Amino acid sequence: MAQFELAFDVRVASVAPPSDRRIDITIERLRLSFEDLSESERAALICKPWWGFVDTVLALRAMERGEEEALGRPARGVADAYDRLVEPGEHILEALIRVHHDLFTPSES
């Protein structure tokens, strides 16, 4: 059976490097809150019609972080929209949904 084991050390945590961007602090708070939920509470949350908005923002920020790490400088996009739109102390999910709407809702110009 040992010959089929994968060659990686599961003791190493796959944690993103720390960031001083406000959106990353919010995402970390969301992750911790999500982990504190029961399985049924998690299932109920991700079945909400607006969860797709939050999930999209999280995925875009993850890609943006990868770009920042590769280029060695901050990317322009989700984190900038968050800084422009969200005030400290706002509800995490409402803030991320507003960022999604700002990024994907056509402006009336």
N, C-alpha and C positions, 0 to 999 in steps of 0.2 A: 504494500500500500504506500510506503514511503516514496517510492519512485514517482508517484503521481502528484506529490505535494508541490505546490507552487513555490518558487524560489524568491519569496519576499518576507520581510520581517514584519509581522502583524503588530508588533509592539510599537512601531513608529507611527505616530499620529499624523494623519494627513490634514494638517491645519494650515490655513492660509497665513502668510506673514502678517504681522500687525499693520494696521493702516490708521492714519489719523483723519481719514475722510469721514465725515459725519454719517454718510449712508452706511458705511461699513460697521460703525458702532450700532446703528439701528438694526442692521441685519443680524448682528451678533445677539442683540437683545431679543429679536424675534426667534432666532434659533434656540436660545435658552428657554424662552417661554414655551415654544413648541415642544421641546423635549420634556417639559414638566407636565404636559397634557397626557391623559390616558389615551389608549389606542382608540377608543370610541370617540373621544373628543377630537383627536387628530383627524379621524375619518370624517366626522361631521364638518370640520373646518375646511378640509380640502375639497369637499363636495359643494361648498358655497359657490355661486355663480361668479363671484368676483375674485376667487382665489387664483384664477388664471392670470389676472392682471399682476398680482403680487409675484406669482411664479415667473412671469416674463421679466419683471424688473430684476428679480434675483438672478436669473440666468444671464441677462444682459450685463449686470454688474460683475458677475463672475468672469465673463469674457473680457470686460473692460479691465479688470484686475490683471488678467493674463497679459493683456496688451501693455499695461503699465509696467509689469515685471520684465517683459521682453524688451521694451523700449527704454526702460530706465527713467521714465518721466510719466506724469499723469496723463491719462487719456481724457479726451473731452467727450462728455455725453451724460450718462445717467447720474454720476456723482455731482456734476455741475448743475443739472436740473434739480436734483434734491436740495443742494445748497441754496438755490434761487427760490424754491417754492416752500420749503418746510422750515418752520420755526421750532426751536428746541422745546421739548415737552409735548409735542403733538402725538396723537395716537399713532402707533407704528403702522398698522395696516392701512389706516386712512391716508397717511403720508405716502406710502408706497403706491397706493392706488392713484393718488393725485399725480405722482410722478409719471406713472404709466399713461394717464390721460394726457398729460402735457406732451409726452413724447409721441403719442400715436393719434391724437385727435387733431384733425386739420384745423388750422386757424382761419378765422373769417377775415381775410384781408382783401 
